[in-house]
Amino acid sequence: MGGASSLSVCLAVRPIYHFKPERLEARIGLCQLAFALTRHAQQRIRAALHGVQAGIVQHKTTQAKYCLPSAVSHAASRICIYKAFGIKRNLDVQIDLS
């Protein structure tokens, strides 16, 4: 799927009428930037989760095949996301809720 065809689907872009060409160009630039960042994040997360074990199941009627990942704990999925973006977690942070 190309960038231009899926841009409005992924980002839910709606028509906004701009009266100055500079504003229109700025909006298009922001939408393209958001699309690129979204795609980049998807690819990094997909690569980080590449090692997750999964099973392939086949639908009895349609014969369609689906890949179902094994159960991953919430904590493990958070660690994968941190690793995907090269972020080190600071576990020494204390939150004061008072």
CORDA-V693150 format. One record per run of one state. SS is the DSSP state (A for helix, B for strand, O for the rest). FROM is the first residue (numbers start at 1). TO is the last residue. If there is no record, write none. Layout:
ss | from | to
SS | FROM | TO
SS | FROM | TO
//
This chain:
ss | from | to
O | 1 | 2
A | 3 | 11
O | 12 | 20
A | 21 | 51
O | 52 | 53
B | 54 | 58
O | 59 | 64
B | 65 | 69
O | 70 | 73
A | 74 | 84
O | 85 | 98
//
